[in-house]
Amino acid sequence: MSQSDIARSATAPPASFVLGPGDPAATFTPEDFSEQHQLIAQTAEQFARQEVVPKAEELEHQDFAATRALLKKAAELGLTAIDIPERYGGLGLDFASSTLVYDRLAKYASFSVSFGGHTGIGMLPILYFGTEDQKRRYLPKLAASDWIGAYALSEASSGSDALAARARADLEPDGKHYLLNGEKMWITNAAFADVFTVFAKIGGEKFTAFLVEKDFPGVSVGAEENKMGIKGSSTRSLILNNARVPAENVLGEIGKGHHIAFNILNVGRFKLGAGCAGGARTALEQAAAYAKQRQAFGRPIAQFGLVAQMLADMALGVYAGESAVYRAVGLIDQRLESIDKDAADAPAQIRMALEAAAVECSIVKVFGSEMLDRAVDANVQIHGGYGFVREYPAERGYRDSRVNRIFEGTNEINRLLITGMLLRRAMKGELPLLAEVNAITQELMAAAPAPGGDEADGEPLAPETRRIEGVRKLALLLAGAAFQKYREGLEQEQEVLAGLADLIIQVFVLQSALLRARKMAAAGHRNAPLARTMARVLVAEGLDRSEAISHRLLPRVAEGDMLRAQAAMARRLLKRDLIEVIAPRREIAAAVVEAGRYPLG
């Protein structure tokens, strides 16, 4: 991207994708990876294939010494130090680089979870919110994987409602130590972590973060959870029994631990979404290899139409997922790179930059985790009975995937966050949604021709651009109707908020897929024709989903004459000709079979 593109994107309001169709030139895509990005991706993928996957069986049996050894090898390659500045022993690279590592390491889920627990939610609280002393004490050891990090937020009675935590911290009379008491649940890496970011309430009221070392008096961990999947990762409780934590280990400001918790979760959600895209790419590679060699009725099953449709589904999901992930990467990098990391207010600036991308982070997490579930399900189905037995990785991938819809805030909570954050920004004047809703309403009430027709206008994918604009306008129209009807009571209408979130997810993901295809076409990229085919299929099927969502929501947000008027507007916004998708899907599946993997990778 050019400097003007970067400046324009960096100054755009948060979640500006809801205000217009976007600009291909200002959209970061996988085709924009630099040579350095490509080298990092290659290094991470080779490490996963050559070092991690061969040890999967011993890791499945919870050989955590092997996990630590792999994290140390990853550190020697620089993979654990991407986000850490050079002065703390890291590489200080951009967000795209660290995202690529998460994406390409997703060959074996349990190690991906351990890696993310260490380098993401384990390290980043210290990087973004630590004092200079805390950074110098902990980051070099974490970057080198001499120490392993972990994050302790959830409790048995406060999963998604983190601020309801009961863990308590009390300052000793001499003011030198806090005594922490409580139990944290579902802590990744707990069996072998050296330092935990722990959240507790000082005096039972002020929600605050602490850096707690495993060897501090009063710190212990519980037994391993017997999990459905990701068995090769450690998941235990962290027990705090009058744990003595030095006062200088308070992380961030007293009483403002929620700033750390929620912003680090945003990054965790985002990188989880990137890992899901990588996991789906891995599942597709396994499915394609099996479908090419498995014979039935005298020919490979890859030649059967219904198997081909499953392969096409998987490829479409990967294309949509990675397009959304790397578009969001560009938005985050543009904001972070304008911050002076040495400035006194750097933590506040970083927090605002992360908050600005919170909607996109939740979108990527929800879409990615649900897309991956569909991909691993198709992988099992293509393998048939062999997909149901442990000797084939399809079975493990199916079990491992399920937790992603729970990790980093359940998908239900994230759906509520998506809509809630947009509405709050509109009410604060940060996002001009009301003006946009009024403009859409006036447009639809005018006598102008209805949008969405398929007449040729000389621009590639112009009909698809208009169709996505119809979904975008429909989402805002329904959001406006819902707010007008329910006002302050809208937060109790969770089904409506979730439906609106599904439309907003459709907008961002479909926009991302289309903007990427348009950018590739403009550049004359060799894969532009296949990307264009994928974008067209995604948009056509996305409109069908959007129409179904509108049919569910409209009777809840309007009634009588208003319902009839809103329904007419929805029909107008989603007007389009029927599109043949079976032949394009066969084309996509053929590209997968020929490549033996995801064909755009």
C-alpha positions as CSV (number, residue, x, y, z in Angstrom):
1,M,0.0,0.0,0.0
2,S,1.1,3.5,-0.7
3,Q,1.7,6.0,2.1
4,S,-1.4,7.9,1.1
5,D,-3.4,4.7,1.4
6,I,-1.9,4.0,4.8
7,A,-2.7,7.6,6.1
8,R,-6.2,7.4,4.8
9,S,-6.9,4.1,6.4
10,A,-5.2,5.0,9.7
11,T,-7.4,8.1,10.1
12,A,-10.7,6.3,9.2
13,P,-13.1,5.9,12.0
14,P,-13.3,2.5,13.8
15,A,-15.3,-0.1,11.9
16,S,-15.6,2.2,8.9
17,F,-16.5,-0.8,6.7
18,V,-20.1,-0.3,7.7
19,L,-20.0,3.2,6.0
20,G,-19.1,2.2,2.5
21,P,-17.8,-0.5,0.1
22,G,-14.1,0.0,0.8
23,D,-11.1,0.7,-1.4
24,P,-9.1,-2.2,-3.0
25,A,-5.9,-0.1,-3.1
26,A,-6.1,0.6,0.7
27,T,-6.8,-3.1,1.5
28,F,-4.0,-5.3,2.8
29,T,-4.2,-8.8,1.3
30,P,-2.0,-12.0,1.3
31,E,-0.8,-10.9,-2.1
32,D,0.8,-7.8,-0.5
33,F,3.2,-9.9,1.7
34,S,6.8,-8.6,1.4
35,E,9.8,-10.9,1.0
36,Q,10.3,-10.8,4.7
37,H,6.7,-11.8,5.3
38,Q,7.0,-14.7,2.9
39,L,10.2,-15.9,4.6
40,I,8.6,-15.8,8.0
41,A,5.6,-17.7,6.7
42,Q,7.9,-20.3,5.1
43,T,10.0,-20.6,8.3
44,A,6.9,-21.1,10.5
45,E,5.3,-23.7,8.1
46,Q,8.5,-25.7,7.8
47,F,8.9,-25.7,11.6
48,A,5.3,-26.9,12.0
49,R,5.8,-29.7,9.4
50,Q,9.2,-30.8,10.3
51,E,9.3,-30.3,14.1
52,V,5.8,-30.1,15.5
53,V,3.7,-32.6,13.5
54,P,6.2,-35.5,13.9
55,K,5.9,-35.1,17.7
56,A,2.1,-34.9,17.8
57,E,1.6,-38.3,19.3
58,E,3.9,-37.6,22.3
59,L,2.4,-34.2,22.8
60,E,-1.1,-35.8,22.8
61,H,0.1,-37.7,25.8
62,Q,1.0,-34.5,27.5
63,D,4.7,-34.6,27.4
64,F,5.1,-31.0,28.4
65,A,8.9,-31.2,28.4
66,A,8.5,-31.8,24.6
67,T,6.2,-28.8,24.4
68,R,8.8,-26.6,26.2
69,A,11.6,-27.9,23.9
70,L,9.5,-27.0,20.8
71,L,8.8,-23.5,22.2
72,K,12.6,-23.1,22.7
73,K,13.3,-24.3,19.1
74,A,10.6,-21.8,17.9
75,A,12.4,-19.1,19.9
76,E,15.7,-20.0,18.2
77,L,14.0,-19.3,14.9
78,G,12.7,-16.0,16.1
79,L,9.1,-17.2,16.0
80,T,8.3,-16.3,19.6
81,A,9.9,-12.9,19.5
82,I,8.1,-11.3,16.5
83,D,6.1,-8.8,18.5
84,I,8.9,-7.9,21.0
85,P,11.1,-4.9,20.4
86,E,14.8,-5.5,19.8
87,R,15.8,-3.7,23.0
88,Y,14.0,-6.5,24.9
89,G,15.5,-9.4,22.9
90,G,12.8,-9.5,20.2
91,L,12.6,-8.8,16.5
92,G,10.1,-5.8,16.6
93,L,8.3,-6.8,13.4
94,D,4.8,-5.8,12.3
95,F,1.5,-7.3,13.2
96,A,1.3,-9.0,9.8
97,S,4.4,-11.0,10.6
98,S,3.2,-12.3,14.0
99,T,-0.2,-13.1,12.4
100,L,1.5,-15.1,9.7
101,V,3.2,-17.2,12.4
102,Y,-0.1,-18.1,14.0
103,D,-1.6,-18.9,10.6
104,R,1.2,-21.2,9.4
105,L,1.8,-23.0,12.7
106,A,-1.8,-24.3,12.7
107,K,-0.8,-27.8,11.6
108,Y,-1.3,-29.3,15.0
109,A,-3.8,-27.5,17.2
110,S,-2.5,-28.3,20.7
111,F,0.9,-26.8,20.0
112,S,-0.8,-23.8,18.4
113,V,-2.7,-23.3,21.6
114,S,0.4,-23.6,23.7
115,F,2.3,-21.2,21.4
116,G,-0.6,-18.6,21.5
117,G,-0.9,-18.9,25.3
118,H,2.8,-18.0,25.5
119,T,3.4,-15.4,22.8
120,G,0.0,-13.8,22.6
121,I,-2.0,-13.5,25.8
122,G,1.1,-14.5,27.8
123,M,3.5,-11.8,26.6
124,L,1.4,-9.0,25.2
125,P,0.0,-7.7,28.5
126,I,3.6,-7.0,29.6
127,L,4.6,-5.5,26.2
128,Y,1.6,-3.2,25.9
129,F,1.0,-2.3,29.6
130,G,4.1,-3.1,31.6
131,T,6.5,-0.6,33.2
132,E,10.0,-0.3,31.8
133,D,11.3,-2.4,34.7
134,Q,8.7,-5.1,34.1
135,K,9.5,-5.2,30.4
136,R,13.2,-5.6,31.1
137,R,12.7,-8.2,33.7
138,Y,10.3,-10.5,31.8
139,L,10.3,-9.9,28.0
140,P,13.8,-11.1,27.2
141,K,13.2,-14.4,29.0
142,L,9.8,-14.8,27.4
143,A,11.0,-13.9,23.9
144,A,13.7,-16.6,24.3
145,S,11.2,-19.1,25.7
146,D,13.5,-19.5,28.7
147,W,10.3,-18.6,30.6
148,I,6.8,-19.4,29.4
149,G,3.9,-17.1,29.8
150,A,0.2,-17.6,30.7
151,Y,-3.0,-15.6,31.2
152,A,-5.3,-16.1,34.1
153,L,-8.7,-14.3,33.8
154,S,-11.5,-16.8,33.9
155,E,-13.0,-18.2,37.1
156,A,-15.5,-20.9,37.8
157,S,-18.3,-18.4,38.3
158,S,-17.2,-15.7,35.9
159,G,-16.3,-16.9,32.4
160,S,-17.6,-14.4,29.9
161,D,-18.5,-12.0,32.7
162,A,-14.9,-11.3,33.7
163,L,-15.6,-8.3,35.9
164,A,-17.6,-10.6,38.2
165,A,-14.3,-12.2,39.3
166,R,-14.0,-13.1,43.0
167,A,-10.2,-13.4,43.2
168,R,-9.1,-10.8,45.8
169,A,-5.9,-8.9,46.4
170,D,-5.1,-7.1,49.7
171,L,-2.1,-4.9,50.3
172,E,0.0,-5.8,53.3
173,P,0.5,-3.1,56.0
174,D,4.1,-2.4,54.9
175,G,2.9,-1.7,51.3
176,K,5.5,-4.0,49.8
177,H,3.3,-7.0,48.8
178,Y,-0.2,-7.9,47.9
179,L,-1.8,-11.2,49.1
180,L,-3.8,-12.8,46.4
181,N,-6.5,-15.3,47.1
182,G,-8.8,-17.2,44.6
183,E,-8.8,-19.7,41.9
184,K,-8.5,-19.1,38.2
185,M,-9.9,-21.7,35.7
186,W,-9.0,-23.0,32.2
187,I,-5.4,-21.6,32.2
188,T,-3.5,-22.6,29.1
189,N,0.1,-23.6,29.8
190,A,-0.5,-23.8,33.5
191,A,1.5,-27.0,34.0
192,F,4.7,-25.4,32.9
193,A,4.2,-21.6,32.8
194,D,6.7,-19.4,34.7
195,V,4.7,-16.2,34.9
196,F,1.0,-15.5,34.8
197,T,-0.9,-12.3,34.2
198,V,-3.5,-12.6,36.9
199,F,-6.6,-10.5,37.5
200,A,-7.9,-9.8,41.0
201,K,-9.9,-7.1,42.8
202,I,-7.9,-5.0,45.3
203,G,-9.9,-4.8,48.4
204,G,-12.6,-6.8,46.6
205,E,-13.4,-3.8,44.4
206,K,-10.6,-2.5,42.1
207,F,-10.2,-4.9,39.2
208,T,-6.4,-5.0,38.7
209,A,-3.8,-7.1,36.8
210,F,-0.7,-8.6,38.5
211,L,2.4,-10.4,37.2
212,V,2.6,-13.6,39.3
213,E,5.5,-16.0,39.1
214,K,5.0,-19.7,39.7
215,D,7.6,-19.7,42.5
216,F,5.9,-17.0,44.6
217,P,4.8,-18.3,47.9
218,G,1.1,-19.4,47.9
219,V,1.0,-20.2,44.1
220,S,0.1,-23.6,42.9
221,V,-1.8,-25.3,40.0
222,G,-4.5,-28.0,39.9
223,A,-4.7,-31.2,38.0
224,E,-5.0,-31.4,34.2
225,E,-8.5,-31.0,32.8
226,N,-9.6,-34.1,30.8
227,K,-10.6,-32.3,27.6
228,M,-12.5,-33.3,24.5
229,G,-9.8,-31.9,22.3
230,I,-6.5,-30.0,22.3
231,K,-5.2,-32.8,24.6
232,G,-1.6,-31.9,23.9
233,S,-2.0,-28.5,25.6
234,S,-2.0,-27.9,29.3
235,T,-5.2,-26.7,30.9
236,R,-5.3,-26.4,34.6
237,S,-6.6,-24.1,37.4
238,L,-4.3,-21.6,39.1
239,I,-4.7,-21.6,42.9
240,L,-3.8,-18.5,44.9
241,N,-3.6,-19.1,48.6
242,N,-2.2,-15.9,50.2
243,A,0.1,-15.7,47.3
244,R,2.6,-12.9,48.0
245,V,3.1,-10.7,45.0
246,P,5.5,-7.7,45.1
247,A,3.7,-4.3,44.8
248,E,5.9,-3.5,41.8
249,N,4.3,-6.4,40.0
250,V,1.0,-4.6,39.6
251,L,0.5,-4.4,35.8
252,G,-1.0,-1.2,34.5
253,E,-3.1,1.1,36.7
254,I,-4.9,0.0,39.8
255,G,-8.6,-0.5,39.2
256,K,-8.2,-0.5,35.4
257,G,-7.4,-4.1,34.8
258,H,-10.3,-4.3,32.4
259,H,-8.4,-2.2,29.9
260,I,-5.7,-4.9,29.8
261,A,-8.1,-7.8,29.9
262,F,-10.4,-6.7,27.1
263,N,-7.7,-5.4,24.8
264,I,-5.5,-8.4,25.1
265,L,-8.6,-10.6,24.5
266,N,-9.1,-8.5,21.3
267,V,-5.7,-9.5,20.1
268,G,-6.3,-13.1,21.2
269,R,-9.5,-13.2,19.3
270,F,-7.8,-11.9,16.2
271,K,-4.9,-14.3,16.3
272,L,-7.3,-17.2,17.0
273,G,-9.1,-16.3,13.8
274,A,-5.8,-16.3,11.9
275,G,-5.1,-19.8,13.4
276,C,-8.5,-21.0,12.3
277,A,-7.8,-19.9,8.7
278,G,-4.5,-21.9,8.9
279,G,-6.3,-24.9,10.4
280,A,-8.9,-24.9,7.7
281,R,-6.1,-24.8,5.1
282,T,-4.5,-27.8,6.7
283,A,-7.9,-29.7,6.8
284,L,-8.3,-28.9,3.1
285,E,-4.9,-30.3,2.3
286,Q,-5.7,-33.5,4.1
287,A,-9.1,-33.8,2.4
288,A,-7.7,-33.2,-1.0
289,A,-4.9,-35.7,-0.6
290,Y,-7.3,-38.4,0.6
291,A,-9.9,-37.6,-2.1
292,K,-7.3,-37.9,-4.9
293,Q,-6.0,-41.3,-3.8
294,R,-9.2,-43.0,-2.5
295,Q,-10.9,-45.0,-5.2
296,A,-14.6,-45.9,-5.4
297,F,-16.5,-47.3,-8.4
298,G,-13.3,-47.3,-10.3
299,R,-12.3,-43.6,-10.0
300,P,-11.0,-41.2,-7.3
301,I,-13.7,-39.8,-5.1
302,A,-12.4,-36.3,-5.9
303,Q,-14.2,-36.7,-9.2
304,F,-17.6,-37.2,-7.6
305,G,-19.7,-34.0,-7.6
306,L,-20.7,-34.1,-3.9
307,V,-17.2,-34.6,-2.8
308,A,-16.1,-31.8,-5.1
309,Q,-18.7,-29.5,-3.5
310,M,-17.2,-30.2,0.0
311,L,-13.7,-29.4,-1.3
312,A,-15.0,-26.2,-2.8
313,D,-16.8,-25.3,0.5
314,M,-13.5,-25.7,2.3
315,A,-11.5,-23.6,-0.2
316,L,-14.2,-20.8,-0.2
317,G,-14.0,-20.7,3.6
318,V,-10.2,-20.4,3.6
319,Y,-10.3,-17.7,1.0
320,A,-13.0,-15.7,2.9
321,G,-11.3,-16.2,6.2
322,E,-7.8,-15.2,5.2
323,S,-9.1,-12.3,3.2
324,A,-10.9,-11.0,6.4
325,V,-7.9,-11.7,8.6
326,Y,-5.3,-9.9,6.5
327,R,-7.6,-6.9,5.8
328,A,-7.9,-6.5,9.5
329,V,-4.1,-7.0,9.9
330,G,-3.6,-4.0,7.6
331,L,-6.0,-1.8,9.7
332,I,-4.2,-2.8,13.0
333,D,-0.7,-2.3,11.6
334,Q,-1.6,1.1,10.2
335,R,-2.7,2.3,13.6
336,L,0.1,0.7,15.6
337,E,2.9,1.9,13.3
338,S,2.0,5.5,14.0
339,I,2.7,5.1,17.7
340,D,6.0,6.0,19.3
341,K,6.5,3.0,21.5
342,D,8.9,4.9,23.7
343,A,6.4,7.7,24.5
344,A,5.0,8.1,28.0
345,D,1.5,7.7,26.7
346,A,2.3,4.8,24.4
347,P,0.2,2.3,26.5
348,A,-2.8,4.5,26.2
349,Q,-2.2,5.0,22.4
350,I,-1.8,1.2,21.9
351,R,-5.0,0.6,23.9
352,M,-6.9,3.0,21.7
353,A,-5.5,1.4,18.6
354,L,-6.6,-2.0,19.7
355,E,-10.0,-0.8,20.8
356,A,-10.4,0.7,17.3
357,A,-10.1,-2.8,15.8
358,A,-12.3,-4.5,18.4
359,V,-15.2,-5.1,16.1
360,E,-13.0,-6.6,13.4
361,C,-11.3,-8.8,16.0
362,S,-14.6,-10.3,17.1
363,I,-15.7,-10.8,13.5
364,V,-12.6,-12.6,12.6
365,K,-12.9,-14.8,15.7
366,V,-16.5,-15.7,15.1
367,F,-16.3,-16.3,11.4
368,G,-13.0,-18.1,11.6
369,S,-14.0,-20.6,14.3
370,E,-17.3,-21.4,12.6
371,M,-15.7,-21.7,9.2
372,L,-13.0,-24.1,10.7
373,D,-15.8,-26.2,12.2
374,R,-17.4,-26.7,8.8
375,A,-14.0,-27.5,7.3
376,V,-13.0,-30.2,9.8
377,D,-16.5,-31.7,9.5
378,A,-16.1,-31.9,5.7
379,N,-12.7,-33.4,6.2
380,V,-14.1,-36.2,8.3
381,Q,-16.9,-36.8,5.9
382,I,-14.6,-37.0,2.9
383,H,-12.5,-39.6,4.8
384,G,-15.6,-41.6,5.6
385,G,-15.1,-44.2,8.3
386,Y,-11.4,-43.5,8.3
387,G,-12.2,-39.9,9.4
388,F,-13.7,-41.4,12.6
389,V,-10.7,-43.3,13.8
390,R,-7.6,-41.9,15.6
391,E,-5.0,-43.1,13.1
392,Y,-6.1,-40.4,10.7
393,P,-5.5,-36.7,11.7
394,A,-9.1,-35.8,10.5
395,E,-10.5,-37.2,13.7
396,R,-8.2,-35.2,15.9
397,G,-8.8,-32.0,13.9
398,Y,-12.5,-32.4,14.4
399,R,-12.2,-32.6,18.2
400,D,-9.6,-29.9,18.4
401,S,-11.6,-27.4,16.5
402,R,-14.6,-27.3,18.8
403,V,-13.1,-25.2,21.5
404,N,-12.4,-22.3,19.3
405,R,-16.1,-21.2,19.5
406,I,-15.6,-21.0,23.3
407,F,-12.0,-19.6,23.5
408,E,-11.5,-15.8,24.0
409,G,-15.2,-15.2,24.8
410,T,-17.9,-17.5,23.4
411,N,-19.2,-16.7,19.9
412,E,-22.5,-15.7,21.5
413,I,-20.7,-13.1,23.6
414,N,-18.7,-11.9,20.6
415,R,-21.9,-11.5,18.5
416,L,-23.4,-9.3,21.3
417,L,-20.1,-7.3,21.4
418,I,-20.1,-6.7,17.6
419,T,-23.5,-5.0,17.6
420,G,-23.1,-3.4,21.0
421,M,-19.7,-1.8,20.2
422,L,-21.1,-0.4,16.9
423,L,-24.2,1.1,18.6
424,R,-22.1,2.6,21.4
425,R,-19.7,4.2,19.0
426,A,-22.7,5.7,17.1
427,M,-24.2,7.1,20.3
428,K,-20.8,8.6,21.3
429,G,-20.5,10.3,17.9
430,E,-17.5,8.2,16.9
431,L,-19.3,6.5,14.0
432,P,-21.9,8.4,12.0
433,L,-24.4,5.5,11.8
434,L,-27.5,7.6,12.3
435,A,-26.6,9.9,9.4
436,E,-25.9,6.8,7.2
437,V,-29.2,5.2,8.2
438,N,-31.1,8.4,7.3
439,A,-29.3,8.6,3.9
440,I,-30.1,5.0,3.2
441,T,-33.8,5.5,4.1
442,Q,-34.0,8.6,1.9
443,E,-32.4,6.7,-1.0
444,L,-34.8,3.9,-0.8
445,M,-37.8,6.2,-0.6
446,A,-36.7,8.1,-3.7
447,A,-37.9,7.1,-7.2
448,A,-34.4,6.1,-8.3
449,P,-33.9,2.6,-9.9
450,A,-33.4,-0.2,-7.4
451,P,-29.8,-1.2,-6.8
452,G,-28.5,-4.7,-7.3
453,G,-29.2,-5.3,-11.0
454,D,-26.6,-7.1,-13.1
455,E,-26.2,-4.7,-16.0
456,A,-22.7,-4.5,-17.3
457,D,-20.8,-1.3,-16.6
458,G,-17.3,-2.3,-17.6
459,E,-15.9,-2.7,-14.1
460,P,-15.0,-6.3,-13.0
461,L,-17.2,-7.5,-10.1
462,A,-19.3,-4.4,-10.2
463,P,-22.5,-6.4,-9.7
464,E,-21.0,-8.1,-6.6
465,T,-20.0,-4.7,-5.2
466,R,-23.6,-3.5,-5.5
467,R,-24.9,-6.7,-3.9
468,I,-22.6,-6.3,-0.9
469,E,-23.7,-2.7,-0.6
470,G,-27.2,-3.9,-0.4
471,V,-26.3,-6.2,2.6
472,R,-24.5,-3.3,4.2
473,K,-27.4,-1.0,3.9
474,L,-29.8,-3.7,5.0
475,A,-27.8,-4.3,8.2
476,L,-27.9,-0.6,9.1
477,L,-31.5,-0.2,8.2
478,L,-32.4,-3.1,10.5
479,A,-30.1,-1.8,13.2
480,G,-31.9,1.6,13.0
481,A,-35.3,0.0,13.2
482,A,-34.3,-2.2,16.2
483,F,-32.9,0.8,18.1
484,Q,-36.0,2.9,17.3
485,K,-38.3,0.2,18.6
486,Y,-36.4,-0.9,21.7
487,R,-34.1,2.0,22.6
488,E,-32.4,1.2,26.0
489,G,-34.2,-2.2,26.0
490,L,-32.4,-3.4,22.9
491,E,-29.6,-5.0,25.0
492,Q,-32.3,-7.5,26.2
493,E,-33.1,-8.5,22.7
494,Q,-30.1,-10.8,22.3
495,E,-31.6,-12.7,19.3
496,V,-31.9,-9.4,17.4
497,L,-28.4,-8.3,18.4
498,A,-27.0,-11.6,17.3
499,G,-28.9,-11.5,14.0
500,L,-27.6,-8.0,13.3
501,A,-24.1,-9.2,14.1
502,D,-24.5,-12.0,11.6
503,L,-25.3,-9.4,8.9
504,I,-22.4,-7.2,10.0
505,I,-20.1,-10.3,9.8
506,Q,-21.4,-10.9,6.3
507,V,-20.6,-7.4,5.3
508,F,-17.0,-7.4,6.5
509,V,-16.1,-10.9,5.2
510,L,-17.8,-10.5,1.8
511,Q,-16.3,-7.0,1.4
512,S,-12.9,-8.4,2.2
513,A,-13.2,-11.3,-0.3
514,L,-14.4,-8.9,-3.0
515,L,-11.8,-6.2,-2.4
516,R,-9.1,-8.8,-2.6
517,A,-10.4,-10.2,-5.9
518,R,-10.7,-6.7,-7.3
519,K,-7.1,-5.8,-6.2
520,M,-5.8,-9.0,-7.7
521,A,-7.6,-8.3,-11.0
522,A,-6.2,-4.7,-11.1
523,A,-2.7,-6.1,-10.6
524,G,-3.1,-8.8,-13.2
525,H,-2.3,-11.4,-10.7
526,R,-2.1,-14.9,-12.1
527,N,-4.7,-16.2,-9.6
528,A,-7.1,-13.3,-10.2
529,P,-9.6,-15.4,-12.3
530,L,-9.9,-18.0,-9.5
531,A,-10.2,-15.3,-6.9
532,R,-12.9,-13.6,-8.9
533,T,-14.8,-16.9,-9.2
534,M,-14.5,-17.5,-5.4
535,A,-15.7,-13.9,-4.7
536,R,-18.7,-14.3,-7.0
537,V,-19.8,-17.6,-5.3
538,L,-19.3,-16.2,-1.8
539,V,-21.3,-13.1,-2.6
540,A,-24.2,-15.0,-4.2
541,E,-24.5,-17.4,-1.3
542,G,-23.9,-14.6,1.2
543,L,-26.9,-12.8,-0.1
544,D,-29.1,-15.9,0.4
545,R,-27.9,-16.0,4.1
546,S,-28.5,-12.3,4.5
547,E,-32.0,-12.6,3.1
548,A,-32.8,-15.4,5.6
549,I,-31.5,-13.3,8.5
550,S,-33.7,-10.4,7.4
551,H,-36.8,-12.6,7.3
552,R,-36.1,-13.6,10.9
553,L,-35.4,-10.1,12.2
554,L,-37.9,-7.9,10.4
555,P,-41.1,-9.1,12.2
556,R,-39.2,-8.5,15.5
557,V,-38.1,-5.0,14.8
558,A,-41.2,-3.7,13.0
559,E,-44.9,-4.3,12.7
560,G,-48.0,-3.2,10.6
561,D,-47.3,-0.6,8.0
562,M,-43.7,-0.2,9.2
563,L,-43.1,-3.9,8.7
564,R,-44.5,-3.8,5.2
565,A,-42.3,-0.8,4.4
566,Q,-39.2,-2.3,5.8
567,A,-39.8,-5.6,4.1
568,A,-40.2,-3.8,0.8
569,M,-36.9,-1.9,1.4
570,A,-35.1,-5.2,2.2
571,R,-36.4,-6.8,-1.0
572,R,-35.1,-3.8,-3.0
573,L,-31.7,-3.9,-1.3
574,L,-31.2,-7.6,-1.9
575,K,-32.6,-7.7,-5.5
576,R,-30.4,-9.7,-7.8
577,D,-30.6,-12.2,-10.6
578,L,-30.2,-15.9,-9.9
579,I,-26.6,-17.0,-10.3
580,E,-25.4,-20.4,-11.3
581,V,-23.0,-21.6,-8.5
582,I,-22.6,-25.3,-9.2
583,A,-20.2,-24.9,-12.2
584,P,-18.0,-22.3,-10.5
585,R,-17.8,-24.6,-7.5
586,R,-16.7,-27.4,-9.7
587,E,-14.0,-25.1,-11.1
588,I,-12.8,-24.3,-7.5
589,A,-12.8,-28.0,-6.6
590,A,-10.8,-28.8,-9.7
591,A,-8.2,-26.2,-8.8
592,V,-7.9,-27.7,-5.3
593,V,-7.5,-31.2,-6.7
594,E,-4.9,-30.1,-9.2
595,A,-2.9,-28.2,-6.5
596,G,-3.4,-30.9,-3.9
597,R,-4.1,-28.1,-1.4
598,Y,-5.6,-24.7,-1.1
599,P,-5.0,-23.3,-4.6
600,L,-4.2,-19.7,-3.6
601,G,-1.6,-20.5,-1.0
